[in-house]
Each structure stands twice: as structure tokens, then as C-alpha cells.
Amino acid sequence: IVDYAHTPDGLQQIFDYAKHITPEGKRLISVFGSAGKRDVKKRVVFGELADRFCDLIILTEDDPRNEDPQDIANEIASGIRDTTYLFIESRYDAIRQAIEVANTGDVVVILGKGDDPYMAREYGKEEWMGDQAAARDVIRKYYYGNEENEHEEE
């Protein structure tokens, strides 16, 4: 599931839906971050929500602007009490990791950017392929062996 959800209410709704469709005994895996230079109070709430619904949380960059993505992830992680989580700064690599560790029947939710074609950086906008394209690229590469769609780091 790829969604633009980037508010506590948005995450709550997506996690609730995703948990509902996740088969018994399977995992809900999430990939998300929080925008830099925005409402920092919601970060801990994001962590609390993910902790309540998810079985694995992968924190990543999401329009960091002039904030350190690791610092943002640490603030989110302060709300995570029981769920395994990790931080992968590169959004593409975080999406790749989530898809690679997912087993048949697991549900992966990728939240925050949707098909937004840019990543907001300290120096301005940087092109981003969008979460849906990144997920599609990873699935084609790893599940179908289609190397021509391989993501190339710049």
C-alpha cells in the first residue's frame, strides 16, 4: 500500500485498514518518516501509532529540508516501545528493504510521499521517483529479474 498519509489521523486510518487486511499470523511492515521543519510534535505520535499496529517499522527520510533525517527518526522512535524498528536514510533503500523482508501474506505500507516527484532538501527540491515507482522498481528487480528498471544511485 502506497499512501500520501503524513498526519496522525492519516497514519491511524491506513494502519487500521492495513491491520484489518493483514492475514492472521502475517506481518504489517511500515516505511515512513516525517518532514523536516514541520510539526515536530506529531513525530512521537507517529511512533506510537506504528508501535500499536506494525510488526516491523522502517524509518526513513521524508522531505528532511535542513534537519538531519537520523534526528527526525530518533524523535519518531521515542514513541516506539515494543516493535522492532530500524532507520535507513535512503528512502529507496528503505522501501527495498521492506519489500525484500516481506513474506507471502505480509502487508507493506509505504507512507508520506505517495507519488510526490520531489524530496525537499536543505538546498531546495531534488527529484524523487515517487514511492509507487520505487516500490514497482524494487518488485520488478527482485521478483521478476527485470534489471532494466534497476534504480541507479546518483
QUIKAGI-V662896 format. One record per residue. SS is DSSP state (A for helix, B for strand, O for the rest). PSI is psi in whole degrees, 0 to 359 (999 if undefined). Layout:
SS,PSI
SS,PSI
//
This chain:
O,126
B,128
B,151
O,1
O,125
O,22
O,160
A,317
A,318
A,314
A,317
A,313
A,316
A,315
A,319
A,313
A,312
A,320
A,322
A,324
A,355
O,121
O,151
O,132
O,359
O,167
O,150
B,118
B,130
B,148
B,122
B,171
O,206
O,141
O,143
O,153
O,31
O,186
O,98
O,339
A,335
A,347
A,311
A,325
A,319
A,315
A,317
A,317
A,313
A,321
A,323
A,325
A,330
O,157
O,339
B,134
B,127
B,112
B,143
O,180
O,150
O,88
O,63
O,341
B,236
O,19
O,152
O,122
A,327
A,320
A,318
A,314
A,322
A,322
A,318
A,314
A,338
O,343
O,356
O,122
O,318
O,345
O,139
B,134
B,159
B,162
B,126
O,110
O,311
O,120
A,318
A,312
A,326
A,316
A,316
A,314
A,315
A,316
A,321
A,324
A,349
O,137
O,167
O,128
O,342
O,153
B,130
B,127
B,131
B,114
B,151
O,318
O,334
O,232
O,22
O,124
O,7
B,155
B,123
B,119
B,172
O,323
O,3
B,198
B,138
B,138
B,139
O,137
O,344
O,148
A,320
A,316
A,321
A,314
A,316
A,317
A,314
A,314
A,315
A,317
A,311
A,334
A,335
A,355
O,23
O,90
A,339
A,343
A,8
O,134
O,134
O,126
O,144
O,999
//
